Each structure stands twice: as structure tokens, then as C-alpha cells.
Amino acid sequence: MKSHSTIFISTVSKELRSARQLVANTLTFLGYEPVWQDIFGTESGDLREMLRARIDGCKGVVQIVGYAYGAEPQVEDEEFGRVSYTQYEALYARKCGIKVWYLFIDESFPADAFEAEPEDLRQLQLAYRQTLKADTHMFHELKSNEALEAGVLKLRDDLTALRRSARMWAFGIVGLLAVIIGLTIWILQGQGGTKKSVDDVSAEVKKGNETIEMIAARFESIGSDGGLIADPKTPEEHYHNARVYELGGNFSAARREYNEYLSANLEALDPWLSYMEMLKASEGRAGAIETLRYFKDKLDPPTVSYQTALALLEDGEARLSRLLELAEENPDFGPLAWLISREYSPERLGDQSLADQRSEKEWLEKFGNARDGGKFLRYFIDQKEARKWEDQAAANLARLGSTPERVLENPITLTAQQSNSGWAVNLSLSDSRIKEVFYRLDGEGEFVSTGHMTTKSPQTGLPLINPQIPLPNLSPGEHEIELKYTDRNDVMNGPYSVSFSTSSEQLAQGKMMLNAIPGGWLAFGEHNEETLLYFTTLLAYRPVIREIRYSLNSEDLDRVFEFEPTEKMFEVGDKLYITVPGDTRFAVVRVTFRDGTSSKPMKIVRKD
């Protein structure tokens, strides 16, 4: 038997995982249970068999059609030929008569970063897109997360029709419905003396005799019964009826019930958000804004919940700016911290900069503090919806935990290297899509750009930043470099301070380079019928070497090669070799570095 409320989301995870989560969130808001391939395993056999079993249990399939082909069965499907698992999901659903909605993603959509697929797979997916476009006739390619969310909301009427057809036993039997309503009215009339009007409850809330928690408890009790409440009087009853009408597709009746509820002017956020989303779906964003602004002069005073819903209808930066303003004005209104965290999340942005991750984490932590301090649940009538926010917040914090704290605090590391031309600093940046880097040495002067290379970044289309800072006249000792950069959002990050010592960097560099050429530390040579043993390579690193011990034809290391100390790297000096007996077959050498550590003995064999 098919589920009455389960919708299967089909897409290629590596490309559109974030988009899928946004669709899932929207479907959940509409009252459906979203499922997808990642949720269940493949232990019982072929993946196609499990896909069929799961899709058979769903009322419809929403497929987000991107540009990635994804994984495919090892053997071509007998019915559909060579198809990916994602393509198979929609093809199988259509074959079974299950409704499939296609959401086409534009090339400019902020998809998740993934490794490019082979050309043959890319062409297969492009052919699939073209076939679908020709088949569906009417399509619109979605370019943003907001457009994707709106696209799902536009499916509301289709989804509602499916829900109604699946519930004919509950709503299609007119006589039975009339009896139920009649009985409900009779019961309500019998209890009329105990009912409070909306105005009465609103007054009680304002006097402190009635709390949102009490209303929420009654709302939950009503919800467990389901169905419409005849002759609703209290806010929770009007809110309940509004939700029932909305899910049934009767938006005009839902709007009347919402207006009755909202007239109580309670400080509860979820009814305003539900009303706002219904208006967006039925009237568009502009219509929702116009309707909500109507309340501005009707509410005395306008609640933070109302102002928050209105702020969420703003675009991009204006929305974030207004939410931040409300959070500053109302520090005890906990839901704002969660809503602001979402503005920096991958669900909203697609691809996060480190600054976005820091901001998201900061506001999620503020949300956690508000929740623990009792400043969140008290603003929700539907406590189940509030729990969803809490669960998603926990999941988002866990996701952010994959980025080390040290990277969020300072995303720049450096390596200083010395060459014949002096010192240079090589930068390593953890952030992606950086546009420009600026530096300042030892707090002197203004910040200077590191400049750009001639090669362009595949992510930004702009010239790649130059990751090297030349410091040819750097004096020996301790130094500090301050760095800041503009990210893909043109947000300035930093400055970050990184300290380094020329002595430590020089030692690390010397060890690294010598360890890379262990067989080249010494070299045998012939000159004027004499056998020579050259120490040239080691002498180039005299500043990091304290002692060179060696032995001939044995591993005793019983001799010391004397050299003149220096602070200059790559200057080998005058004494480069020694004369050794002609029967010398091999030499063994060990280096003691300036920090007291020693290398392993290196055996250098003389070649004939």
C-alpha cells in the first residue's frame, strides 16, 4: 500500500546534495515526508530492487535534474538501457504511473563542488536533459536556491490533489463528514461555557495568566485528533483549522482562519511563518509582502514574530541586515539566531566561504544558548516544528565540525624559504575562491597586495592570487606577517597574524631538502689519478649543520670533516673535498644538525 505523505527526492548526491536538502525542508513544511536513496542501505541486494521498493511506497517523485550523471548499474537495464541510478528512479516511477515532477537546474545554480565526470557520462546526462525537456514541453531552469524553493512550493496544488485522492475515505464521504461535524458542533455547544474567545485569550496572554506554552499544549492535543474544528474560538483552534485547510488546498478558508488567529497578536513565530509560506505559494513573494504589510497598522504593537516573518520576505543582503537588526533589538528572541545561521548555511549559499562558516557556527552557538536558556520553545505553538529546528541545528553544527577549529580561526599558514635571492614566504590558504591577499611585515607600513598570476581561477574566473611574498632583504631573527584577504563574497577576512623565525625556517628547510637527496650527500671523483670525495652538497647547507662525521670502507664514522661555519645558505665555501685512498669502495656519512638531532648514517658507494 502506498504512503499517503511520502515523496521520493531523486538527484545525484555529489552535485546537488545541498539542493536536495532544501527540497526536503520545503516538502516537510508542506506536510510531506521526504525520502531519498542515501537514507537507506543496499544490504539486501541490487540497488535497483531497493529503489523500486522504496518508490513503490511513495506518492510521487521530485527529480532535481542537474548536469552530473552519477553512479550506474554494472549491467545495462533490460527495459531502459544504459541509465544512471538517478535516471532509473524517475523512469521507473513514470512506468508505474507514479507522478514525477522535474526541477531543471541551470548551469549557474550554486551546485556542490564535485570532481568532473568523464565526457561520455556528461553527454549521457545532457541527452537525458534534452529528452526530458522535449517530453515535458514546459520547463524553467532554476538559477538559485530561492528559485528552487519557489519551484517546490509551486507543486503544492499537485501535491494536495494527490493527498486528497489518497484520503477519499476521510473526506469523500459527505454523509459521514456531516455526521462528524454535527457531533462536533453538539459537543462544542455543550462545552460552550468553558470556551474562551480569541480576544479573551489574547487578553489573558497579555496579563500573564495564559502562556504560549499552555496554548502549545492545547494545540498539540487538538492536532492528535485531526480534522476540522467546528466553530473555533481559541487561537490554537483557528491555527489548527488554518493548517488543515491549507494542506487540503483551500487557501481562501485557510487565510480566513489565519487572520482570526493573527488577530490575537500573540508572540509566536511558527503561525506567521506558515502563513507567509502559504501566501508565497499562492500569491507570490510580492503578494505575500503586500498582505503582511497590511497587518503593520493593525497590530498593537507589532510582535517580533510578525517583524521576523516580514524580514524573511526581503531579498539577500536586505533580509540578513533586517534579521541582524531584529536580533540586536530583541536579544531574548531565540528563533532569530537560528534564522540568521541559515543565511550563512550551504542550503542558502550553496558554497560557503570560511567567513560564512564562522558566522554560521557563531549563530548556531547563540541559538543553542537561547534554547538552553528557555528563549526558543516559548515562541512556538507547534512544538514539533520547533524540534525540527533543533534537530537541524544540531546537524549543521556537526557538519561544521568537519572543519578544524584552527582553520576557522586562522585559515592561512606559511612556509618561509631561503634561496640565493634571499627569503620568500609561500602562503597556503584553506579558504576557496579567494580574490586577493594583502600582507604587512612586522606591523610596518600599509597592507600590500601579493598580486596575481596570469593563470585564471576555474572557480572565480579571475586571475589566481600570487601565493608568494618575496622578502629578499629580510634580516635574521623573529618576524610577524599580518595577512588579510577578500573572499568570493568580497568580504574582507582578517587580519591574521603568523609569526616565524628565520633560524627555525632555515633549519626545517635544510633538513627537508637534505632528506630528499640522501644518496647525493657525498660524491666520488677522479682528478690527476687521485680519488676525491666531495662534500659539496652538504656544504651548501652549512648554516643548519653542526658536525659532519664520516668513515671509509666501514660504518665506524670515526672521522670529522672540518668546515667553516656560515649564516648564508647555498654558499659552499673553499674546502669542498678530501683525497681518499684509491681502494676506497664506499663512504658512510652522518650529519648532526644545529638543533642537536642527527641523521641516519648514509652509505655512498663508489661507482666504477
N, C-alpha and C positions, 0 to 999 in steps of 0.2 A: 504493500500500500504506500502511495507516495505521501511525502510530508506535505502539510498544508503551508509551511512557512520557510522551508529550506531552499536557498538559492545557491547554485554552484557557480563559483567565480573561476573562470578559465583564462590563464595567461602564462607567459614564460617568466618564471620567477626571477631569473638573473637580470632581466631587463626591467620588469615592471612590478617588483615586489612592493615598493612603496605605493605605487598606484593601486595595486590590489588591496592594500590595507585601507586606503582612502575609500575605495568602493565598498569594502566590508563594513567600515564605520558608517557609511551612508545607508547601506541596506539595514544595518542594525537599528539605526534611527527610525527607519520606515517600518520596523517591526518584524523583520525577517532574520533568519539565522543564516549567515553566510558560511560556506564551506569551500575548501579547495584542495588540490592534490597534496600539498605539503602537510596537511593536517593529519592524514592517515598514512600508515606504512604500506609496505609491499610484501609482507612476510608470507602471505598465503598464495603467492604465485604471480602470474603475469600481470603487469601493471594495467593493461587494458581491461582485464577482467575486473580488477578493483575499481577502475574508473567507471565501468558500466554499472557496477553495483551501487556506487555512490550516486551517479547521475540518475539512475532509476528511482532513487529515493528523494529526488529534488523536484521542485515545482517548476523550475526554469534554470537557464544558464545565461550568465552575463560573461561575454568574452571580450577582454581588452586586447585589441589586435594591434600589436606593435610591429617591430622590424626584425626581431630575433626569432629564429626557427625553433631553437630549444632541442631537448633530447627527443630521440625517436626510437621506436622498437627495433630490435635487431633484425626482425623479419618483416617485410612489407605486409601491410594489412590486406587480407584477401578481398575485402569489399571496397576499401578506399584507396588502395595502392600505397605509395610511399608518402606517409604523413607523419608529422611530429605528434607527440602525445597531446600537445595543446590543440592542434588542429583536429585530432581524433575526438576530443571531448565534445566540440561543437558539432562535428559531423554525425557522431553517434546520437547526440541529443535530438538533432533535427530528424534523423531517420526514425526515432521513436515517437515523434510528434510532440516532443517537449519544446517549449518556447525558448528561443535563443535570441538574445539581444547583443548586437555587436557595437562596441565602442572603439572607433578607429583613432589611433594615436598619431598625431602629426610628428614630423621629424624634429620639430623644435620643442617637443614636450620634454620636461625635465626627467628623463628616464634614469634609472640606476646605472652606474658605470659597470660595464662588463667587457670581457675580452671579445674582440671581434671574431665572428664566426667565419668559416671558410666560404668562399664565393658561391659554391654550389648550394649551400644551405641558405645563404642570403637570397639567391634567386628563387629558390623554392618558396620562401616566405613572401617575397614580392608577388609571385604568381598567385599565391593564396589570397593575398590582399586584393589583387585586381579581380579575381574571381568573385570574391565576396561583394566588392563594390558593384560589379555588374549585376550580381544577383539581388542585392538589397535595393538598388536604384537610388534610394535617398540615404545619404550619409553626410556626416560633418566631422572633419578631422579635428581632434581636440588638442589644443596647444598648451594648456596649463592645468594645474591641479584644480583650480576653481572651475574651469570648463568641464573637467571630468566629473567633479562633484555635481555640477548642474545637470550634466548628461544623465547621471544616475537618477537624480530627483525627477527628471522628466519621464522616467519609466514608471512613476508612481501609479498612474492610471492603469497601465497594463498589469502591474503587479497586483493592484487592488482587484482588477477584474478576475485574475487568477485566484486570489484569495476568496472572492465571493463565490466563484464556481465550485471551489473546494468546500465551501461551507453551506451548501444549499440545505443541508439537514438542519442548520441552525437558523437561517434567515429566509429560507424559501417557502416555508410552510406558514402561510398567512394566518390561518386559523389558530395554530398553536402559539404564534407570536402574540396574537391578540389576547389569548387567554393569559399568557405570561405577563403582558403589560397590564391587563386588568387586575390580576392578582397583586402585582407590584403596587399599582395605584391604591388598591384597597389596603394593603399593608401600610403604605406611607400615610394614607389618610388616618389610619388607626394610630399612627405614631406621631401625628401632626403636632401634638403638644410638645414633643421633645425636640423638634427641628428648630434650628436657628437659621435666620435669613443670612444672605451674603453680607448685608450691611451689619447685622448683629455680630457675625464672626469677625468682620474687619474691625469693628469697634473693640471687640474683646482682645484681638491681637494687639491693637494699639495700646490698650490698657495693661497688657502684660498678663491677662488672665488666660489667653489662648496662645499657644506657641505653634510655630511651623512644625515642630516635632509631633505635636498632637494631631495636626491636620494630616501630616505624612502618614501617621499610623492608621488613621481612618481611611486614607486614600488606598493604602495597601490592602486593607480589609475589603474595600469595595472592589478593587481590581481582581481579587481572588474569585469573586462571583461572576465577573464578566458581564457582557450585555449592557444595554442602556438602563439608566435610572430614570423612571418617570417622575415628573415634577421635581427636578433637582432644586435644592435650596442652598446648600453649603458650597464653599469654593471647591472643595475636593470633589464634590459630585458633578459640578459643572466641568471641572478639568477632566474628570473621568469620561464624561459624555463627549467632550470635545475630541478626546483621543479615539474613542470608539467610532465617532462619525468620520474622523479624518482617515482612519485605517480602512473604513468602508467606502471611501471616495466621496462622501457627501460633504464637500468643503464648505458650502454655504451654511449648513447646520453646524458644522464644527466651528465656523467663525462666530456664529451667534453664541455658542457655548463658551468659547474662549473669551469673548467680550464680557459675558456675565461673570466669568471667573476674574478677569483682569480688573473689573470694576472694584474689586475688594482691595486692590493696590497692596498686595502682600509682598514682603521681601523674600521672594522665592524665584530662583533663576530658571529652573527647567521648564515651567509653563511658557515663559517668554521665549525661550529658545525653540520649543516645539511649535509655538505659534509663528515665529519668524520663519522657520524652515517650511512650514506649510504655505505661508504667503509667498516665499521664494519659488516654490514648486508650482503654485497655481497662478501667480501674478508676475513672476519675475522679480529680480532684485529691486528694480526701480519702484515697482508696485508695493513691495514689502516695505521699502523705506518710507514711501508716502503714507502707508497705513500706520506704521509705527509712530511716525511723527505726529499723527493725529492725536495720539494719546498724551503728547507732551504737556498740553494745557489742561488736560482732563484729570491728570494725576496730581494729588496734593499730599506730599511732594512727590516728584518723580523718584521712584526707588532706584537703587544701584542696579538691581536686576534689569529693570527696564532700560537704563542707560547702557548697560553692558550689551544687551541684545541689539540696541541701535548701533552701538560701536562696531559690532561684528558685521554689520552690513556695509561698512566702509571698505574701501579698496586698499590692499597692500600696506604701504607705509602709514597712510592715514589711519587705518584700523589699528595698527600696532601703537601708534602715537596716542590714540584715544584710550586704548586699554591701559597703557602705562600711566596715563594721566589719572584714570579712574583708580588704579591701584595705589597711586600716591595719595589720592584724596580719601581712599577708603581702605586702609591697611588691614582691617579686620574682615574684609570680604574675600575669603579664601578662594572661591572659584576663579577669581581673576588671575591668580598665579598659574593655574593650570592652563587657562586660555592663552596667556602670554607665552607660556612654554611652547605651546603648539605653533606659535608664529615663527619659532626658530627650528621647528622639527623637520625631518625629511618628508613627512606627509604633506607639509605646507610648501617646503622649498625644493624638494627633490634631492638636491645635492647640497650638503652642509659645508660651510667653512668651519674652521676651528672656533672662530668667534661665535658662530651660530651654536656650536656645540656647548661652548662655555655658557652662553646665555640660556640655552635650553636647560642645562643642568642647574644653573643658579635658580631659575624659576621653579623647576621641579622640586628642588630642595625647599624653597619657600612654600610651595604647595604642601609638601609633607609636614612642615612645621605648622601650617594653618590647620591641616587635617587633624594632627595630633593635639592641637590646642582647641579643638571644638569649633573651628571657624569655617567649616566646609559643609558638613552634612546638614547643618541647621538652615541652609539656604536651598534645600531641595525637598520638594514634595514627593517626587518619585525616587525613593531611596535606591531602587535597583539601578536607575540611571547613574546615580552618584557613585555606586560601587563600580560601575563600568569605568568611570573616570579614574577612580583609584587604581583599578587593575591596569589600565593603560599607562598611567603614570609610573607604576612600578616597572612595567615592561620597558618603558622608554628610558628609565634610569639604568636598567640592566643593560640596555643597548649601549648607552653612553659609557658604561663601564669597560667596554672593549677598547676604548681609547685611554691609554695610561694617563694618570693624573699629571705626571711631569710634562707630558706633551701638551696638555691643555694649559698648564701654567707657563710653559716656555717651549714653543714649537720649533725653536732654532737651536741647532748645535753647530759647532765649528771645529775645523782642524787647521792649525797653523803649520805651514811648511816653509822650510828654508831652502833656497836654491842659490845658484851663482849670482842671481839678480837680487838677492835679498829675501825678505819674508813676504808671504802672501797668506791670506786666510780664505779657506774654502768653506762655504756655508752649506748646511743641509737643513731643508725646511720640510716640516711634516704637513703643513697646510697644502691644499691643492689650489690650482688656478690663481696663484699669486701674480699680481700685476707689476709691482715694483717694490724694491727693497732699498732702505736707506740705512746708513750707518754713521756712527761718530766714535772716534777713538779717544779714550781717556777723558771724556767729558769736554773736549776742546772743540770750539767752533760749532758750526751748524751741521745738521744732518745732511749727508751727501748720498745721492743715488748710486747704487752699484752699476747702473746702466743695463743695457740689454744686448742680447746676441742677435745675429742676423737670422737665426732659425726661429720659426714661429711655433707657439704652443698649440698642440692639437685641441686642447680644452678651451682656450680663450680666443685663439686666432690672432693673438698679439705676439710680438717678439718675446722670446724666452728671456727671463731675467738672467743677468750675469751673476753666477754664484761665487765669484772670486773677488776678493778685495786685495789689491796689491799694496804692500807696505814695505817698500824697498829700503827705507831708512829707519826701520823700527829698531829702537835701542834694546839691549838685553834687559831682562827683568820681568816684572809683573805688569800686565796690561788689562784693560777692560774695554770691550766693544759694546756699544749700545746699538740695538737693531730694531727697526720697525718696518712694517710693510702694509701695503694696501692689498686687500683680498679681492675676490671676484665681485663682491658687492660694493667695491670702492670704500670699504670700511678700513680705517687705519688701525692696525693692531700693534700693540707695544707702547713704548719701547721696552725691550727685553735686554737685560744686561748679562753678558757672558764674559767671564774672566779666564785668562790663560797666562801661563809662564813660558817665556821663550826657552828657558832651560828644560822644563818638562816636555814641551812640544818637540824640542830638538832631540831629546833622549828617545822619545816614543818614535819619532820619525826614523832615527838611526837604527833602532832595533828592528823596526818593521822592514826597512829596506835591506838590512843585512840578512835577516831571516828569510827574505825572498830569494837570496842567491847564495845558499850555504856552500855550494860547490865552487864558488868563484872567489872565495876569500883570499886564497893564495894561487900562484901560478908559477909553473916551472918554465925556464927558458934557457937558451944556449947563446953564449957570446964569447968569441975568441977561445973556443974549445973549453970554456968553463961552464959549469952548470950553475944557474942562478935560480933563486927562489924569491919571487916578487910578492911584496905585501901591499901593493898599490891600492887595491880595493879597500882594505881595512883602513889604510891611512887617510882615505877620503872622509872617514868618519871619526877622526881623532878627537873632536870635542866631546864625544859620548863614550870614549874608551879610556879606561884607567890602565889596563895592562894587557899585553899580548904574549901569551905563552905558547911555545911550540916544541916539537921534537921531530927527529928524523929517523925513519925506519923503525919507529917504536911509538908507543902511546904514553910514554913517561911524562911528556910535557915538562921536560927538565931545563928548558932554555927560555929566556925572555928576550923579546925583540924590543930594543930601546927606540923610542921616538920622541920627537919634540912636541910637547902639548901645544894646543892652539884653541881658540874660540871660534875659528872660522871653518865652517863645513866645506867639504869638497876641495880643500887645498891640501895636496898630498905631501908637500914638503920636499926636502932634498934627498933624504935617505929612503930609497924605495925597495932595495933588495939586499940579499946576502948571497955570498958564494957558498955552495954546498958541495960535498964530495960527489964525484961523478957516479958512484954506485948508489946514490940515493933513489930509492924506489917510491917512497911516499913521505908525506909530512902530515903531522897532526897539529891542529891549532885550536886554542880556546881563548875566548875574549872575556875579560872582566869589564863590565860596563861601569860608568861613573856612579851609578846608584848601588854598586856592590854586588849586583847579580851577575851570574856567569852564564855563558852559552854552553851548549853541549860541545864536546870535542868534535871537530870537523876533520875528516880524513881526506886529503888531497892526493890523488895517485898521479905519479908522473907518467906521461904518455910517451911512448917510443916515437 
